[in-house]
Structure formats: structure tokens, C-alpha cells
């Protein structure tokens, strides 16, 4: 999955692009070991941080 796939989805579904940013970390910040399929599955994720409401 492209790092900006969730960003593009949100923009296509009426979320203002000026209110969004994204940053892909790839293999630099894994939460699980990449040696197994289950570990790689856990590392394929998207995280959100709400900075202002």
C-alpha cells in the first residue's frame, strides 16, 4: 500500500486536503518483527493524530 493511500481516500471522500498531512515510515518504525507473516501484517498500519478540533 502506498503511504498516501489513506490520505487520498479521505480527500476523495470530502475531507479537505489542507487539513491533512501524511508521513510514511515504512520499515523504519515497525511494531512487530518482520521475520514472520504475522509480524509483517501487524506492521502494515495507518496511525492518526488529531492535532486540533
PDB file of N, CA, C and O in Angstrom:
ATOM      1  N   UNK A   1       0.845  -1.178   0.000  1.00  0.00           N
ATOM      2  CA  UNK A   1       0.000   0.000   0.000  1.00  0.00           C
ATOM      3  C   UNK A   1       0.886   1.236   0.000  1.00  0.00           C
ATOM      4  O   UNK A   1       1.881   1.308   0.722  1.00  0.00           O
ATOM      5  N   UNK A   2       0.517   2.178  -0.799  1.00  0.00           N
ATOM      6  CA  UNK A   2       1.241   3.441  -0.852  1.00  0.00           C
ATOM      7  C   UNK A   2       1.057   4.200   0.462  1.00  0.00           C
ATOM      8  O   UNK A   2      -0.010   4.120   1.070  1.00  0.00           O
ATOM      9  N   UNK A   3       2.075   4.932   0.911  1.00  0.00           N
ATOM     10  CA  UNK A   3       1.943   5.669   2.175  1.00  0.00           C
ATOM     11  C   UNK A   3       0.833   6.705   2.149  1.00  0.00           C
ATOM     12  O   UNK A   3       0.299   7.064   3.198  1.00  0.00           O
ATOM     13  N   UNK A   4       0.482   7.183   0.984  1.00  0.00           N
ATOM     14  CA  UNK A   4      -0.555   8.212   0.909  1.00  0.00           C
ATOM     15  C   UNK A   4      -1.920   7.650   0.522  1.00  0.00           C
ATOM     16  O   UNK A   4      -2.818   8.429   0.202  1.00  0.00           O
ATOM     17  N   UNK A   5      -2.112   6.346   0.539  1.00  0.00           N
ATOM     18  CA  UNK A   5      -3.381   5.746   0.123  1.00  0.00           C
ATOM     19  C   UNK A   5      -4.538   6.180   1.016  1.00  0.00           C
ATOM     20  O   UNK A   5      -5.619   6.483   0.511  1.00  0.00           O
ATOM     21  N   UNK A   6      -4.337   6.215   2.325  1.00  0.00           N
ATOM     22  CA  UNK A   6      -5.396   6.633   3.236  1.00  0.00           C
ATOM     23  C   UNK A   6      -5.683   8.116   3.036  1.00  0.00           C
ATOM     24  O   UNK A   6      -6.843   8.528   3.043  1.00  0.00           O
ATOM     25  N   UNK A   7      -4.642   8.917   2.860  1.00  0.00           N
ATOM     26  CA  UNK A   7      -4.792  10.350   2.583  1.00  0.00           C
ATOM     27  C   UNK A   7      -5.653  10.558   1.341  1.00  0.00           C
ATOM     28  O   UNK A   7      -6.608  11.335   1.370  1.00  0.00           O
ATOM     29  N   UNK A   8      -5.325   9.880   0.267  1.00  0.00           N
ATOM     30  CA  UNK A   8      -6.093  10.016  -0.973  1.00  0.00           C
ATOM     31  C   UNK A   8      -7.536   9.567  -0.789  1.00  0.00           C
ATOM     32  O   UNK A   8      -8.450  10.196  -1.322  1.00  0.00           O
ATOM     33  N   UNK A   9      -7.753   8.499  -0.048  1.00  0.00           N
ATOM     34  CA  UNK A   9      -9.107   8.028   0.214  1.00  0.00           C
ATOM     35  C   UNK A   9      -9.916   9.106   0.940  1.00  0.00           C
ATOM     36  O   UNK A   9     -11.051   9.395   0.562  1.00  0.00           O
ATOM     37  N   UNK A  10      -9.332   9.693   1.973  1.00  0.00           N
ATOM     38  CA  UNK A  10     -10.039  10.717   2.742  1.00  0.00           C
ATOM     39  C   UNK A  10     -10.361  11.941   1.881  1.00  0.00           C
ATOM     40  O   UNK A  10     -11.457  12.493   1.971  1.00  0.00           O
ATOM     41  N   UNK A  11      -9.418  12.358   1.057  1.00  0.00           N
ATOM     42  CA  UNK A  11      -9.649  13.508   0.182  1.00  0.00           C
ATOM     43  C   UNK A  11     -10.768  13.200  -0.819  1.00  0.00           C
ATOM     44  O   UNK A  11     -11.624  14.046  -1.075  1.00  0.00           O
ATOM     45  N   UNK A  12     -10.757  12.005  -1.373  1.00  0.00           N
ATOM     46  CA  UNK A  12     -11.810  11.613  -2.326  1.00  0.00           C
ATOM     47  C   UNK A  12     -13.176  11.532  -1.663  1.00  0.00           C
ATOM     48  O   UNK A  12     -14.200  11.590  -2.343  1.00  0.00           O
ATOM     49  N   UNK A  13     -13.201  11.400  -0.340  1.00  0.00           N
ATOM     50  CA  UNK A  13     -14.456  11.300   0.394  1.00  0.00           C
ATOM     51  C   UNK A  13     -14.747  12.574   1.189  1.00  0.00           C
ATOM     52  O   UNK A  13     -15.254  12.531   2.310  1.00  0.00           O
ATOM     53  N   UNK A  14     -14.410  13.701   0.575  1.00  0.00           N
ATOM     54  CA  UNK A  14     -14.813  15.038   1.042  1.00  0.00           C
ATOM     55  C   UNK A  14     -14.089  15.582   2.270  1.00  0.00           C
ATOM     56  O   UNK A  14     -14.605  16.490   2.922  1.00  0.00           O
ATOM     57  N   UNK A  15     -12.925  15.064   2.602  1.00  0.00           N
ATOM     58  CA  UNK A  15     -12.128  15.664   3.666  1.00  0.00           C
ATOM     59  C   UNK A  15     -11.198  16.680   3.008  1.00  0.00           C
ATOM     60  O   UNK A  15     -10.533  16.370   2.020  1.00  0.00           O
ATOM     61  N   UNK A  16     -11.154  17.886   3.554  1.00  0.00           N
ATOM     62  CA  UNK A  16     -10.346  18.962   2.993  1.00  0.00           C
ATOM     63  C   UNK A  16      -8.856  18.594   3.061  1.00  0.00           C
ATOM     64  O   UNK A  16      -8.324  18.349   4.144  1.00  0.00           O
ATOM     65  N   UNK A  17      -8.201  18.557   1.927  1.00  0.00           N
ATOM     66  CA  UNK A  17      -6.783  18.171   1.853  1.00  0.00           C
ATOM     67  C   UNK A  17      -5.891  19.123   2.634  1.00  0.00           C
ATOM     68  O   UNK A  17      -4.824  18.722   3.098  1.00  0.00           O
ATOM     69  N   UNK A  18      -6.301  20.363   2.787  1.00  0.00           N
ATOM     70  CA  UNK A  18      -5.492  21.333   3.543  1.00  0.00           C
ATOM     71  C   UNK A  18      -5.439  20.996   5.029  1.00  0.00           C
ATOM     72  O   UNK A  18      -4.577  21.493   5.754  1.00  0.00           O
ATOM     73  N   UNK A  19      -6.355  20.156   5.477  1.00  0.00           N
ATOM     74  CA  UNK A  19      -6.393  19.778   6.889  1.00  0.00           C
ATOM     75  C   UNK A  19      -5.665  18.471   7.162  1.00  0.00           C
ATOM     76  O   UNK A  19      -5.656  17.999   8.298  1.00  0.00           O
ATOM     77  N   UNK A  20      -5.057  17.880   6.144  1.00  0.00           N
ATOM     78  CA  UNK A  20      -4.411  16.574   6.285  1.00  0.00           C
ATOM     79  C   UNK A  20      -2.936  16.634   5.912  1.00  0.00           C
ATOM     80  O   UNK A  20      -2.529  17.403   5.041  1.00  0.00           O
ATOM     81  N   UNK A  21      -2.164  15.828   6.571  1.00  0.00           N
ATOM     82  CA  UNK A  21      -0.780  15.561   6.166  1.00  0.00           C
ATOM     83  C   UNK A  21      -0.550  14.063   6.370  1.00  0.00           C
ATOM     84  O   UNK A  21      -1.305  13.406   7.087  1.00  0.00           O
ATOM     85  N   UNK A  22       0.487  13.533   5.743  1.00  0.00           N
ATOM     86  CA  UNK A  22       0.825  12.133   5.946  1.00  0.00           C
ATOM     87  C   UNK A  22       2.330  11.977   5.911  1.00  0.00           C
ATOM     88  O   UNK A  22       3.047  12.790   5.327  1.00  0.00           O
ATOM     89  N   UNK A  23       2.788  10.925   6.544  1.00  0.00           N
ATOM     90  CA  UNK A  23       4.206  10.608   6.533  1.00  0.00           C
ATOM     91  C   UNK A  23       4.326   9.093   6.613  1.00  0.00           C
ATOM     92  O   UNK A  23       3.823   8.472   7.549  1.00  0.00           O
ATOM     93  N   UNK A  24       4.986   8.509   5.639  1.00  0.00           N
ATOM     94  CA  UNK A  24       5.190   7.064   5.632  1.00  0.00           C
ATOM     95  C   UNK A  24       6.497   6.705   6.325  1.00  0.00           C
ATOM     96  O   UNK A  24       7.529   7.321   6.058  1.00  0.00           O
ATOM     97  N   UNK A  25       6.462   5.726   7.204  1.00  0.00           N
ATOM     98  CA  UNK A  25       7.662   5.304   7.922  1.00  0.00           C
ATOM     99  C   UNK A  25       8.231   3.993   7.394  1.00  0.00           C
ATOM    100  O   UNK A  25       9.382   3.659   7.676  1.00  0.00           O
ATOM    101  N   UNK A  26       7.440   3.253   6.636  1.00  0.00           N
ATOM    102  CA  UNK A  26       7.935   2.009   6.077  1.00  0.00           C
ATOM    103  C   UNK A  26       8.527   1.104   7.133  1.00  0.00           C
ATOM    104  O   UNK A  26       7.902   0.861   8.165  1.00  0.00           O
ATOM    105  N   UNK A  27       9.704   0.609   6.890  1.00  0.00           N
ATOM    106  CA  UNK A  27      10.350  -0.322   7.817  1.00  0.00           C
ATOM    107  C   UNK A  27      11.088   0.381   8.956  1.00  0.00           C
ATOM    108  O   UNK A  27      11.667  -0.289   9.811  1.00  0.00           O
ATOM    109  N   UNK A  28      11.080   1.711   8.986  1.00  0.00           N
ATOM    110  CA  UNK A  28      11.869   2.419   9.996  1.00  0.00           C
ATOM    111  C   UNK A  28      11.253   2.408  11.390  1.00  0.00           C
ATOM    112  O   UNK A  28      11.967   2.623  12.369  1.00  0.00           O
ATOM    113  N   UNK A  29       9.946   2.162  11.510  1.00  0.00           N
ATOM    114  CA  UNK A  29       9.301   2.140  12.825  1.00  0.00           C
ATOM    115  C   UNK A  29       8.342   0.951  12.949  1.00  0.00           C
ATOM    116  O   UNK A  29       7.138   1.146  13.116  1.00  0.00           O
ATOM    117  N   UNK A  30       8.863  -0.275  12.868  1.00  0.00           N
ATOM    118  CA  UNK A  30       7.978  -1.437  12.999  1.00  0.00           C
ATOM    119  C   UNK A  30       7.508  -1.610  14.444  1.00  0.00           C
ATOM    120  O   UNK A  30       8.207  -1.226  15.381  1.00  0.00           O
ATOM    121  N   UNK A  31       6.316  -2.193  14.614  1.00  0.00           N
ATOM    122  CA  UNK A  31       5.829  -2.523  15.958  1.00  0.00           C
ATOM    123  C   UNK A  31       5.963  -4.018  16.228  1.00  0.00           C
ATOM    124  O   UNK A  31       5.736  -4.475  17.348  1.00  0.00           O
ATOM    125  N   UNK A  32       6.330  -4.776  15.201  1.00  0.00           N
ATOM    126  CA  UNK A  32       6.491  -6.227  15.327  1.00  0.00           C
ATOM    127  C   UNK A  32       7.673  -6.664  14.464  1.00  0.00           C
ATOM    128  O   UNK A  32       8.164  -5.898  13.634  1.00  0.00           O
ATOM    129  N   UNK A  33       8.116  -7.885  14.665  1.00  0.00           N
ATOM    130  CA  UNK A  33       9.230  -8.439  13.898  1.00  0.00           C
ATOM    131  C   UNK A  33       8.794  -8.716  12.464  1.00  0.00           C
ATOM    132  O   UNK A  33       7.734  -9.300  12.240  1.00  0.00           O
ATOM    133  N   UNK A  34       9.598  -8.305  11.498  1.00  0.00           N
ATOM    134  CA  UNK A  34       9.263  -8.517  10.089  1.00  0.00           C
ATOM    135  C   UNK A  34       9.688  -9.893   9.575  1.00  0.00           C
ATOM    136  O   UNK A  34       9.595 -10.149   8.374  1.00  0.00           O
ATOM    137  N   UNK A  35      10.143 -10.772  10.443  1.00  0.00           N
ATOM    138  CA  UNK A  35      10.605 -12.095  10.021  1.00  0.00           C
ATOM    139  C   UNK A  35       9.458 -13.074   9.769  1.00  0.00           C
ATOM    140  O   UNK A  35       9.650 -14.107   9.128  1.00  0.00           O
ATOM    141  N   UNK A  36       8.259 -12.747  10.275  1.00  0.00           N
ATOM    142  CA  UNK A  36       7.112 -13.643  10.069  1.00  0.00           C
ATOM    143  C   UNK A  36       5.991 -12.888   9.367  1.00  0.00           C
ATOM    144  O   UNK A  36       5.945 -11.658   9.389  1.00  0.00           O
ATOM    145  N   UNK A  37       5.092 -13.637   8.745  1.00  0.00           N
ATOM    146  CA  UNK A  37       3.951 -13.013   8.060  1.00  0.00           C
ATOM    147  C   UNK A  37       3.072 -12.257   9.051  1.00  0.00           C
ATOM    148  O   UNK A  37       2.585 -11.170   8.742  1.00  0.00           O
ATOM    149  N   UNK A  38       2.864 -12.828  10.245  1.00  0.00           N
ATOM    150  CA  UNK A  38       2.017 -12.141  11.217  1.00  0.00           C
ATOM    151  C   UNK A  38       2.662 -10.837  11.684  1.00  0.00           C
ATOM    152  O   UNK A  38       1.961  -9.853  11.921  1.00  0.00           O
ATOM    153  N   UNK A  39       3.971 -10.820  11.818  1.00  0.00           N
ATOM    154  CA  UNK A  39       4.676  -9.588  12.188  1.00  0.00           C
ATOM    155  C   UNK A  39       4.568  -8.539  11.098  1.00  0.00           C
ATOM    156  O   UNK A  39       4.315  -7.368  11.381  1.00  0.00           O
ATOM    157  N   UNK A  40       4.761  -8.953   9.849  1.00  0.00           N
ATOM    158  CA  UNK A  40       4.632  -8.012   8.726  1.00  0.00           C
ATOM    159  C   UNK A  40       3.205  -7.478   8.637  1.00  0.00           C
ATOM    160  O   UNK A  40       2.992  -6.304   8.337  1.00  0.00           O
ATOM    161  N   UNK A  41       2.231  -8.348   8.900  1.00  0.00           N
ATOM    162  CA  UNK A  41       0.832  -7.917   8.879  1.00  0.00           C
ATOM    163  C   UNK A  41       0.593  -6.833   9.929  1.00  0.00           C
ATOM    164  O   UNK A  41      -0.091  -5.847   9.656  1.00  0.00           O
ATOM    165  N   UNK A  42       1.148  -7.010  11.119  1.00  0.00           N
ATOM    166  CA  UNK A  42       0.987  -6.012  12.175  1.00  0.00           C
ATOM    167  C   UNK A  42       1.660  -4.688  11.824  1.00  0.00           C
ATOM    168  O   UNK A  42       1.232  -3.633  12.291  1.00  0.00           O
ATOM    169  N   UNK A  43       2.694  -4.737  11.018  1.00  0.00           N
ATOM    170  CA  UNK A  43       3.411  -3.515  10.646  1.00  0.00           C
ATOM    171  C   UNK A  43       2.730  -2.738   9.522  1.00  0.00           C
ATOM    172  O   UNK A  43       3.068  -1.579   9.279  1.00  0.00           O
ATOM    173  N   UNK A  44       1.791  -3.353   8.848  1.00  0.00           N
ATOM    174  CA  UNK A  44       1.019  -2.640   7.811  1.00  0.00           C
ATOM    175  C   UNK A  44      -0.145  -1.944   8.490  1.00  0.00           C
ATOM    176  O   UNK A  44      -1.195  -2.545   8.717  1.00  0.00           O
ATOM    177  N   UNK A  45       0.045  -0.689   8.809  1.00  0.00           N
ATOM    178  CA  UNK A  45      -0.958   0.029   9.581  1.00  0.00           C
ATOM    179  C   UNK A  45      -0.950   1.507   9.220  1.00  0.00           C
ATOM    180  O   UNK A  45      -0.014   2.011   8.600  1.00  0.00           O
ATOM    181  N   UNK A  46      -1.996   2.176   9.616  1.00  0.00           N
ATOM    182  CA  UNK A  46      -2.098   3.624   9.474  1.00  0.00           C
ATOM    183  C   UNK A  46      -2.445   4.177  10.845  1.00  0.00           C
ATOM    184  O   UNK A  46      -3.344   3.672  11.519  1.00  0.00           O
ATOM    185  N   UNK A  47      -1.732   5.213  11.253  1.00  0.00           N
ATOM    186  CA  UNK A  47      -1.999   5.854  12.534  1.00  0.00           C
ATOM    187  C   UNK A  47      -2.438   7.285  12.291  1.00  0.00           C
ATOM    188  O   UNK A  47      -1.981   7.941  11.355  1.00  0.00           O
ATOM    189  N   UNK A  48      -3.336   7.761  13.150  1.00  0.00           N
ATOM    190  CA  UNK A  48      -3.813   9.129  13.052  1.00  0.00           C
ATOM    191  C   UNK A  48      -3.496   9.874  14.332  1.00  0.00           C
ATOM    192  O   UNK A  48      -3.537   9.301  15.421  1.00  0.00           O
ATOM    193  N   UNK A  49      -3.183  11.143  14.200  1.00  0.00           N
ATOM    194  CA  UNK A  49      -3.014  12.023  15.332  1.00  0.00           C
ATOM    195  C   UNK A  49      -3.902  13.225  15.085  1.00  0.00           C
ATOM    196  O   UNK A  49      -3.744  13.924  14.083  1.00  0.00           O
ATOM    197  N   UNK A  50      -4.835  13.469  15.992  1.00  0.00           N
ATOM    198  CA  UNK A  50      -5.695  14.645  15.872  1.00  0.00           C
ATOM    199  C   UNK A  50      -4.983  15.796  16.561  1.00  0.00           C
ATOM    200  O   UNK A  50      -4.714  15.737  17.760  1.00  0.00           O
ATOM    201  N   UNK A  51      -4.679  16.837  15.805  1.00  0.00           N
ATOM    202  CA  UNK A  51      -3.918  17.952  16.356  1.00  0.00           C
ATOM    203  C   UNK A  51      -4.783  19.132  16.761  1.00  0.00           C
ATOM    204  O   UNK A  51      -4.377  19.959  17.578  1.00  0.00           O
ATOM    205  N   UNK A  52      -5.982  19.207  16.184  1.00  0.00           N
ATOM    206  CA  UNK A  52      -6.878  20.315  16.513  1.00  0.00           C
ATOM    207  C   UNK A  52      -8.288  19.948  16.084  1.00  0.00           C
ATOM    208  O   UNK A  52      -8.495  19.359  15.023  1.00  0.00           O
ATOM    209  N   UNK A  53      -9.247  20.301  16.914  1.00  0.00           N
ATOM    210  CA  UNK A  53     -10.647  20.033  16.581  1.00  0.00           C
ATOM    211  C   UNK A  53     -11.329  21.327  16.205  1.00  0.00           C
ATOM    212  O   UNK A  53     -12.519  21.328  15.887  1.00  0.00           O
TER     213      UNK A  53
END
